[in-house]
Amino acid sequence: FEVAALALAPTLQTGNKEQVQPFLTHAVKTNGRYAAFGFVDTAGAGFDSSGVVINLSAREYIQKALKGENAMSDPVVSPATGALVTVFASPVKTPEGKVVGAFFGSIDLTELSKKIGEVKIGKTGYAYMLKSDGMTIANPNKELIMKDNPLKNEKLPPSLRQLSERMVKGEAGVTVYEYNGVEKMVGYSPVKSAAWSLAVSLPVTEATAGLTALTWISLVTVVIVLVLASIIIAWFARGIARPIQILEKAVNTVADGDLSETHMGIRTNDEIGRLARSFKQMVGNVRALVTHISSEAEHLAASSEELTASAEQSSQATN
């Protein structure tokens, strides 16, 4: 809102051309994106920064500015240069709030079209702009500027004309249409400071290229994660299953009557490790019990032999 700020300058309130003219010239030099600045009195008559005398009383944006409002024009032909411009106008007021004129600045739409033409989306995507009646006011193709109106161009597909209708209504969104056999995606949004709409168009294949690459990256990542997870799970499963297999083998050995081997090599401190130690202790106790029973049996056998001998001696003595 440079124009509104400059309109506050006390110099403009004088309306004196000899004082205002240098101010306008200096303003153009310090605000490079404006093609010209100008001042008009309450009757709409005045001059611009080049000293050209003008009368803009019929212009709607000047009428709004003289009523105390900030205004912006649709693209118009400059009476001074003949170029296609858009004009921003603001009221010039005295400290008491009385409107004594209007200050305006014009921007050459050639520069706007150039800026929009520099917008690159993907490889072939581009931007363009429509004004409120559907007329193209900015496009990389300069032949379309102020000549092509998609609303009235019957050569365009219905989907593209419907898109243009939504744009001039001030809507915002994203849509897909087909033109010359190419499916294109368009994002559009209104320019709030003017009754214009800006759109960006590019082929769907280019728009989804990044998504396709991301999909493949995601799939590869998922596969790698699954493989690593499988390896880790197999390693843990093996770590759990191996002690159980060793313990099973030891139980089968004891079941076959072999109590000699009690070393299983299981040193973990989990449930299986505690079970293995308890089993080892049990086998040791059983082996000790068997050894004790065997010893007692041998002692009993010796006693039996002595008793038998004594019985034989008694029998002989009796005879």
Secondary structure, 3 states (H helix, E strand, C coil): CHHHHHCCCHHHHHCCHHHHHHHHHHHHHHCCCCCEEEEECCCCEEEECCCCEEECCCCHHHHHHHCCCCEECCCEECCCCCCEEEEEEEEEECCCCCEEEEEEEEEEHHHHHHHHHCCCECCCEEEEEECCCCCEEECCCHHHCCCCCCCCCCCCCHHHHHHHHHHHCCCCEEEEEEECCEEEEEEEEEECCCCEEEEEEEEHHHHCHHHHHHHHHHHHHHHHHHHHHHHHHHHHHHHHHHHHHHHHHHHHHHHCCCCCCCCCCCCCCCHHHHHHHHHHHHHHHHHHHHHHHHHHHHHHHHHHHHHHHHHHHHHHHHC
